[in-house]
């Protein structure tokens, strides 16, 4: 069984159809430590770009995973950089995208946008087909409370970097704004919508809520009333056709590539799975629940309850 787990899926994505994920940054290395993060609190908070894996290692892992999936007619609509941390911290990101172009599948990068003020980061992202940018807040206080950024980061520089990137990017660009209960948003939705409006060629603005166990236990999804207020604010600035909810469960259509233990551990390293999704994957594999019990006993998986559902997440190596 491969210990690197640099590629996982394909998994169902609410934005990308069927996405084969690329885990190009070790857990949990990030510029932020968002209170709602689905893979837990940040262990290494940094703004220094560095090499983690060589482009060839990433390419080989992606190719291997695609071959396993293709044997079972599991399609991949996108190759998606969506690691356990911030993908743009990988100084090899641009070279990896260039090498993966040989495969012929569109490539997406889901980034928290905190590094787009850097010229080299924007240059790397320009070679992707789709880029998703996090814009949870444009006000300093709320940004710090929700995203808990590295001390060296500057919100104004980040917003300026986003503006420059969207101006130059030729592919599909979307934004994502996470909403939680217990936050006094005031007129923040109007401010965020105004910022997104001035990006001009933003293809879609997604309004999201936490749907998986968050880093902080107090985090809960925003109430319907709050979501509606945000939707109305965004729609008034961007038009209703450019705003969508990202609040539903993505379903149980996780791929089985023939190695059920490898599949379960690689997916849950980045993408916690609900119990019913596990059951569906086990059914495809002809396996039973003893596989999960084994992982729980070996402390490779952890069981979490959230909003009335049971999730399973892979334990990080340096987390008890």
Phi and psi in degrees as a GROMACS rama.xvg file:
@    title "Ramachandran Plot"
@    xaxis  label "Phi"
@    yaxis  label "Psi"
@TYPE xy
-74.1207  127.886  UNK-2
-85.1443  -17.4092  UNK-3
-74.9227  -41.8176  UNK-4
50.3428  54.7522  UNK-5
-85.8742  -11.5535  UNK-6
-133.908  140.655  UNK-7
-145.057  153.749  UNK-8
101.596  -151.971  UNK-9
-66.6933  147.675  UNK-10
-118.452  154.794  UNK-11
-70.8008  132.844  UNK-12
-123.549  134.472  UNK-13
-71.0147  -15.8027  UNK-14
-106.615  -29.6861  UNK-15
-118.779  6.40443  UNK-16
78.1262  -113.445  UNK-17
-108.162  117.316  UNK-18
-118.148  127.931  UNK-19
-93.347  113.215  UNK-20
-80.4946  146.998  UNK-21
-120.384  119.265  UNK-22
-101.012  76.7216  UNK-23
-89.6466  1.71679  UNK-24
-130.204  130.487  UNK-25
-63.4006  151.729  UNK-26
-68.2427  145.07  UNK-27
-109.28  90.7002  UNK-28
-102.934  115.65  UNK-29
-153.968  163.102  UNK-30
-85.7615  -20.6486  UNK-31
-116.917  167.243  UNK-32
-136.073  68.4951  UNK-33
-58.6321  139.86  UNK-34
-65.0744  -23.8744  UNK-35
-100.272  4.83735  UNK-36
-56.4875  133.916  UNK-37
-78.3156  -12.6995  UNK-38
-110.572  18.5281  UNK-39
93.9609  -175.244  UNK-40
-71.7124  148.76  UNK-41
-67.522  132.964  UNK-42
-96.2649  -34.4435  UNK-43
-127.92  103.923  UNK-44
-96.27  119.467  UNK-45
-151.124  160.355  UNK-46
-120.624  10.0156  UNK-47
-88.8178  120.4  UNK-48
-74.2358  139.988  UNK-49
-155.127  161.599  UNK-50
-81.125  137.57  UNK-51
-113.361  -50.9295  UNK-52
-134.683  148.969  UNK-53
-71.681  150.89  UNK-54
-54.5297  -36.2242  UNK-55
-66.7974  -39.0124  UNK-56
-62.4694  -45.5183  UNK-57
-60.1289  -46.7222  UNK-58
-58.7466  -47.1973  UNK-59
-63.6039  -39.1183  UNK-60
-67.1011  -42.4017  UNK-61
-64.3246  -44.7625  UNK-62
-61.5414  -42.4788  UNK-63
-62.0205  -44.0964  UNK-64
-67.0455  -39.0945  UNK-65
-64.3031  -40.5538  UNK-66
-63.2204  -41.3409  UNK-67
-63.0482  -41.5976  UNK-68
-70.2417  -39.8399  UNK-69
-65.1642  -32.0884  UNK-70
-58.2109  -31.3514  UNK-71
-106.288  21.6294  UNK-72
57.9267  34.2852  UNK-73
-94.0887  106.483  UNK-74
-79.6949  159.871  UNK-75
-128.479  119.627  UNK-76
-83.1492  -29.9343  UNK-77
-141.615  148.653  UNK-78
-97.7148  120.683  UNK-79
-123.487  122.387  UNK-80
-78.3707  104.427  UNK-81
-146.324  71.5141  UNK-82
-85.0567  -171.268  UNK-83
-75.2659  -0.460663  UNK-84
-146.781  -150.763  UNK-85
-90.9849  116.18  UNK-86
-62.307  -28.8808  UNK-87
-77.3825  -4.52396  UNK-88
-71.5003  -14.9728  UNK-89
-80.3343  111.617  UNK-90
-68.4142  -15.5746  UNK-91
-92.4451  6.96987  UNK-92
-56.1014  -47.5078  UNK-93
-61.3546  -42.8779  UNK-94
-66.5067  -36.0043  UNK-95
-65.2385  -43.1194  UNK-96
-62.0598  -43.3947  UNK-97
-60.7785  -43.3939  UNK-98
-68.0259  -40.7556  UNK-99
-69.7918  -15.123  UNK-100
-56.0241  -28.2968  UNK-101
-60.9568  -25.1409  UNK-102
-74.2205  -31.9041  UNK-103
89.578  16.1583  UNK-104
-109.706  137.018  UNK-105
-55.5434  150.129  UNK-106
-120.103  137.431  UNK-107
-123.092  151.32  UNK-108
-129.503  124.014  UNK-109
-102.632  107.485  UNK-110
-122.504  151.106  UNK-111
-80.4684  -0.0121785  UNK-112
71.0135  5.51767  UNK-113
-71.0209  -18.1314  UNK-114
-107.224  5.30842  UNK-115
-74.217  -4.80624  UNK-116
-72.5615  -13.4397  UNK-117
-86.6536  131.356  UNK-118
-59.0428  -40.6349  UNK-119
-69.3202  -32.0403  UNK-120
-67.4931  -46.6329  UNK-121
-60.2669  -39.8345  UNK-122
-61.6106  -42.5776  UNK-123
-63.194  -43.2877  UNK-124
-70.0808  -24.7697  UNK-125
-61.3478  -22.4899  UNK-126
-87.1758  -2.07329  UNK-127
-82.7865  165.37  UNK-128
-91.7509  -31.4991  UNK-129
-141.609  136.119  UNK-130
-130.052  128.723  UNK-131
-105.551  127.073  UNK-132
-113.734  129.418  UNK-133
-80.429  127.906  UNK-134
-136.811  81.3645  UNK-135
-79.6747  -28.7947  UNK-136
-159.403  152.254  UNK-137
-118.184  3.6623  UNK-138
-102.73  135.689  UNK-139
-55.4178  -49.4484  UNK-140
-61.993  -45.3636  UNK-141
-68.7363  -39.8914  UNK-142
-57.0708  -46.4912  UNK-143
-68.1006  -36.5389  UNK-144
-69.1306  -42.3456  UNK-145
-85.4638  -47.0205  UNK-146
-92.6721  -19.6307  UNK-147
44.7165  67.4621  UNK-148
-75.3707  161.119  UNK-149
-58.3763  144.001  UNK-150
-61.4042  -21.6742  UNK-151
-82.073  -10.6233  UNK-152
-81.2728  149.006  UNK-153
-126.953  122.249  UNK-154
-62.9151  -41.5217  UNK-155
-61.0048  -40.7839  UNK-156
-64.9241  -38.0642  UNK-157
-64.6723  -46.7771  UNK-158
-63.9375  -38.0189  UNK-159
-65.489  -38.7151  UNK-160
-63.8991  -40.786  UNK-161
-60.5017  -44.9549  UNK-162
-60.3184  -44.7793  UNK-163
-63.7592  -43.2775  UNK-164
-63.4605  -48.7901  UNK-165
-62.3078  -34.4491  UNK-166
-60.9514  -37.3599  UNK-167
-96.1891  -20.4625  UNK-168
-73.9976  135.471  UNK-169
-100.526  -10.1369  UNK-170
-90.1061  -161.145  UNK-171
-83.9542  129.977  UNK-172
-127.483  130.237  UNK-173
-129.353  159.227  UNK-174
-117.456  159.99  UNK-175
-137.401  130.053  UNK-176
-123.481  119.197  UNK-177
-91.1357  132.395  UNK-178
-116.543  137.867  UNK-179
-130.646  159.355  UNK-180
-79.3034  155.202  UNK-181
81.9476  7.20206  UNK-182
-107.929  131.184  UNK-183
-85.9477  99.4566  UNK-184
-81.4979  -18.0126  UNK-185
53.1746  -126.356  UNK-186
-102.135  25.0742  UNK-187
-62.8962  -34.7877  UNK-188
-62.1602  -40.0523  UNK-189
-64.6736  -40.038  UNK-190
-66.2674  -44.1304  UNK-191
-64.1546  -44.1558  UNK-192
-61.6956  -38.812  UNK-193
-65.2083  -40.6753  UNK-194
-63.0521  -46.0483  UNK-195
-64.2433  -35.8812  UNK-196
-59.2804  -39.5241  UNK-197
-77.8179  -5.56056  UNK-198
-73.8874  -20.628  UNK-199
67.5034  -58.1997  UNK-200
-101.699  26.8897  UNK-201
-64.3585  125.902  UNK-202
-77.4444  -37.4748  UNK-203
-156.263  140.595  UNK-204
-112.175  115.947  UNK-205
-96.3285  134.699  UNK-206
-105.016  117.43  UNK-207
-116.881  161.22  UNK-208
-132.705  155.929  UNK-209
-62.3528  124.939  UNK-210
-116.647  0.275533  UNK-211
-133.203  164.753  UNK-212
-55.9866  127.114  UNK-213
-90.1301  169.491  UNK-214
-64.4858  -37.4399  UNK-215
-110.682  131.804  UNK-216
-64.792  -25.3223  UNK-217
-72.628  -15.2984  UNK-218
-69.7524  129.193  UNK-219
-135.28  152.07  UNK-220
-60.4962  146.466  UNK-221
-61.0651  149.188  UNK-222
-71.8562  159.686  UNK-223
-55.6332  -37.67  UNK-224
-62.3211  -41.4561  UNK-225
-66.8598  -42.5276  UNK-226
-60.4388  -41.2374  UNK-227
-66.4322  -40.8192  UNK-228
-59.8819  -44.0657  UNK-229
-63.1167  -44.7039  UNK-230
-60.3421  -43.131  UNK-231
-65.7834  -40.0246  UNK-232
-64.6961  -44.8504  UNK-233
-66.0552  -43.3027  UNK-234
-63.7191  -36.4456  UNK-235
-65.9819  -28.4965  UNK-236
-93.1872  -37.7016  UNK-237
-105.152  -18.0544  UNK-238
94.0417  139.656  UNK-239
-62.2605  -26.574  UNK-240
-73.5258  -13.2291  UNK-241
-104.119  7.88577  UNK-242
-124.091  132.07  UNK-243
-138.953  151.583  UNK-244
-76.5695  148.077  UNK-245
-128.897  64.4152  UNK-246
-123.695  -1.88386  UNK-247
-95.9317  159.434  UNK-248
-72.3265  135.712  UNK-249
-78.4753  -5.69211  UNK-250
101.743  -175.493  UNK-251
-111.394  14.9714  UNK-252
-83.9492  50.2377  UNK-253
-74.9134  145.615  UNK-254
-78.299  146.75  UNK-255
-111.196  118.361  UNK-256
-103.189  9.35035  UNK-257
106.812  -16.2588  UNK-258
-121.975  87.5068  UNK-259
-60.635  -38.7877  UNK-260
-66.6946  -42.4228  UNK-261
-62.0871  -44.9018  UNK-262
-60.9156  -48.3716  UNK-263
-62.6973  -44.1491  UNK-264
-72.8723  -35.8535  UNK-265
-71.2804  -40.4299  UNK-266
-66.8744  -47.6809  UNK-267
-73.918  -8.28703  UNK-268
-69.1856  -24.7484  UNK-269
-125.564  -28.0266  UNK-270
-131.361  91.0176  UNK-271
-53.7  142.038  UNK-272
-115.796  139.429  UNK-273
-74.6134  158.359  UNK-274
-55.4254  -42.2593  UNK-275
-67.2686  -28.9463  UNK-276
-69.2133  -39.8015  UNK-277
-59.5505  -45.7825  UNK-278
-59.7173  -40.1096  UNK-279
-67.0979  -41.6536  UNK-280
-67.5608  -39.6746  UNK-281
-63.2816  -38.3042  UNK-282
-61.7904  -45.2264  UNK-283
-60.3283  -35.7714  UNK-284
-83.1989  -8.98595  UNK-285
69.1254  27.2985  UNK-286
-109.686  171.317  UNK-287
-123.81  -177.466  UNK-288
-67.2952  -11.2614  UNK-289
-62.2796  -26.4755  UNK-290
-62.2606  -44.0819  UNK-291
-68.0512  -43.306  UNK-292
-60.0674  -37.7229  UNK-293
-63.1874  -45.6164  UNK-294
-65.1751  -38.4011  UNK-295
-65.3665  -42.3824  UNK-296
-64.6652  -37.9802  UNK-297
-82.3435  0.705  UNK-298
60.7095  31.8555  UNK-299
-86.907  -26.7882  UNK-300
-120.22  155.258  UNK-301
-126.477  146.426  UNK-302
-101.463  131.641  UNK-303
-132.029  140.513  UNK-304
-105.854  133.762  UNK-305
-151.869  123.756  UNK-306
51.5361  42.4668  UNK-307
80.7628  3.7187  UNK-308
-120.014  151.422  UNK-309
-101.814  128.1  UNK-310
-117.576  157.265  UNK-311
-126.513  132.365  UNK-312
-132.743  142.138  UNK-313
-71.826  133.508  UNK-314
-69.7556  135.871  UNK-315
-73.4482  152.018  UNK-316
-60.86  -34.316  UNK-317
-106.324  25.9392  UNK-318
-121.293  133.229  UNK-319
